[in-house]
Amino acid sequence: MRLAGKIAVVTGSASGIGHETAKLFAAEGAHVVVADRDADAAAKVALELAADGAAAEAVAVDVSQEDQVKALLDGVKSRHGRLDILVNNAGYGFAGTVADTSVEDWDALFAVNVRGVFLGCKHAVPIFAAQGGGIIVNTASGGAIVGIANRAAYTASKGAVAALTRAMAIDHADDMIRVNCVAPGTIETPYFTEIFAKSPDAAALRKGLEDRQVMGRLGRPEEIARAILFLASDDATFCTGSTLVVDGGWTIR
């Protein structure tokens, strides 16, 4: 019960890594706020957690919209008297080089992947500072460390998340706020399930993704959730500004 009594917000928690993180946090004793743009899916996850005896609630939020992010975090503070952990996990990607990425697609992706993290942090920091501390965990990517072919916007956005994490760790250390990020490799999530379904040769695509990781397989969402739990718990009290790479050995090649 490493998070017993903690109030935790996890964005993008209706599926994939966010879903597994919400489940693990709940199992570790946290009251979990399942925050996602898909209101129905978020409600389903919250009910799932509650059915297992956990404390959970669902909030619909588009992390690219400041008014919605502020309402989410202010609402948690109002209802529960505090906020202990914020996991900025919401994000997405698409294929494309710089040359064939439209300005509109670039801006839309950065609005979620980067501005969404910025807004979550912007409105959580005053709450944390007023109560004497808090924890932020951001989801970056192995793409923040190495380049990914044909994923220019996504790679750039995750590099920005990792850099913002380091800057915030310096700025808010005196407020007792720890800020870290996790950098997953290629993970078996609904995002990749959809990519495989659209591929003319899903088996070849899967093998290529598996082969680029030293361990020869895709990661599982719960493996990333365990890394996020570590950074969010008292096991990581001397970690701030860190990028925890959980990638099956992808980025060491």
N, C-alpha and C positions, 0 to 999 in steps of 0.2 A: 504493500500500500504506500508506494513512494510519493503519491500525490494526494494523500488523504486530506480532505477539507479544502483543497485548492479549487479555485474557479478558473476554468480554462476555456478560451475561445480558440476554435480551430476552423480556419476558413477553407473552403473547398473540400469540406468533409463529408460530402454526400457520396463520394466514390473514391476508389484508388487509395493512394497513400493517406489522404485526409481521413477517409473512412476508417482505415486500420488504426490511425493515430487516435481518433476519437474513441474507438473501441478499447484500445490499450490504456488510454488515460482513464476511461471510466472504470476499467478493471483495477487500476491502481488507486482508485478512490477519489478521483476528481469529479466535480460537477462540470459536465461538458456542455458547452454551447456549440451546437452543430450549425455552423454558418455556411450557407451556400446560396448561389444564385437560383438553383433549382429548389423551390420551396417544398414541393411535394417529396422530392428525394430526401431533403434534409429532415422533414417530418418523419419519414419512414425510418431513417437512421436513429433519430431520437427515440422513437417508439421501440425500436430494436434494443437499444441500450437500456431503456426503462424496463423492458420485459425481462432483462437479465438482472434486474435489481439495482441498476445504476441511476444516478441523478443526471438527467439530461434535458435539454430543451433545444428547439430548432428556431433559427432566425434566418429569414431570407435576406440576402444582401448581395449587391453588386459591388465588389471591392473597388471598382474604378470610380465610384460615385462618392464624393466626400460626405454628403449629407447622410447617406446610408451607413457608411462606416462609422461616422460619429454617433449616429443614433444607436447602432449596434453596441458600441463600447460604453457609451453613456448609460444605455439601458441596462447593461450588465452591472455596472457600478451602482445604479439606482436600485435594482432588484436585490442584489446580493451584498452590497456594501463594500465590495472590493473587486479587483481583477488581479489574478496572480500570474497567469500565463497567457501569452498570445502566440499562436502558431500561424504565421502568414504562409499558407500553403497553396492558396488558389492560384492557378496559372494554366497556360496552354501553349501549344506550339503549332507551327505549320512549316511545310517545306518551302524553300526558296533561297536563292542567292540575293545579294544586295540589288543586283541589276534587275531581277524579275520580281522583286517585292514591291508592291504599291505603297505609296505613302500612307494611304488609308489603312492597309493591313498592318503596316509597321506601327502606326499610332495606336490602333486598337489593341495590338498585343502588348505594347509598352504600358497602355492604360491599365491593364490587368496585372501583368507580371512585375512591373516596376512601380507605377503609381499606386497600385493596390497595396504593395508592401509599405511604401512611403506613408500612405494614409493611415494604415493600421498602426504603424509606429507613431506617427504624429499625434494621434488621438489616444494612444495607450500611454505614452510617456508621461503626460501630466498626471494621469491617474496613479501610475506607478510611483512617480516622484512624491506625490502628496501622501502616499501611504507608507513610504519608506523602502520601496523596491519592487521589483518584478522581473519577469523573464520573457524574452522574445526569442523565438526560433523561426528563422526564415527558411523556405525551401528554395535552394539554388539548383545546381546541376553539375555533373561532371563537365558539362559544356562551359562552365565558368572557369575551368582550368585548362582544357584543351579545346581546339576547334572542332566543330562538327560540320561536315560537308553538307551543303544545301539546307542549312538551318541558320541563316545569318541573323535574322531578327531574334529568334529564340536564344541563340548563343549570346548575343549582345545583352539581352534582357537579364539573363542569369548571371552574367559577369557584373552587371550593375547591382544585382541583389547582393552578391558576395562583397562588393566594394562598399555598398551602403552599410552592410552589417559591420564591417571593420570600423567605419567612420563613427557609427552610432555607439559602438562599444567604448570608444574613446570619449565621446561627448557626454555619455551618461553614466560613466563608472561611479562618479561621486554621488549619483542618485541611487546607487545600489541596484542598478538595472543591468542585468547580463543580457548580451545580444550575441547570438551565434547563428550559424546556418548549417544545414545539411546539404551535401552534394551527392545526390543519387546517381547511379549509373542507369542502364536501361532496365526498367522495371515492368513487370507483367501487370499492366493496368488496363482499364477499359480503353484508354487512349491508344495503346498499342494493339489491342484487340481489334479496334476499328481500322487501324492502319493495315494490319494483316488481312483483314476481310476485303479491303479494297485493292490489295496487291495482286498482280497477275501471277505471281509466283511467291506465295506466302512462305512456303518452306525454305526457299532460298533466302528470302529476306530475313526470316528468323535465324537461320544459320549464320548469316553475316553479322547480325547483331550479337548473337551468342559468342561468335569467334573473336570479336573485338575485346571481350572481357576475359581476363586471364583465367578465371574460374570456369569459363566455357558454358555459362548459362545466363539467363535473365534473372534479375533480382525479383524478390517478392515484396509486395507492399508492406507486409508486417516487418520485414527486415529494416526498412527505412523508418517505420514507426518506432521500432526499438531504439534507433539512434536518436530520434527526436525526443523520446522519453528520457534518455540519458541526459541530453542537453537541458531538458526542462526540469530535471530533478536535482536534489541535493547531492547526487553523485558527481555533478559537474560544477561544484561551487567555485572552482578555480579556473573555469573556462569562460572567456569572453572574447569576442572578435574572431572566434575560430570558425573554420570551414571543415566540418567533419565529412570526409569523403567515404561513401559507402557504395562502391561501384564494381565489386567483383574483380578489381584490378585493371579496369579499363584505362584509367589515366596514367598508369605507371609505364605503359609501353613506350 
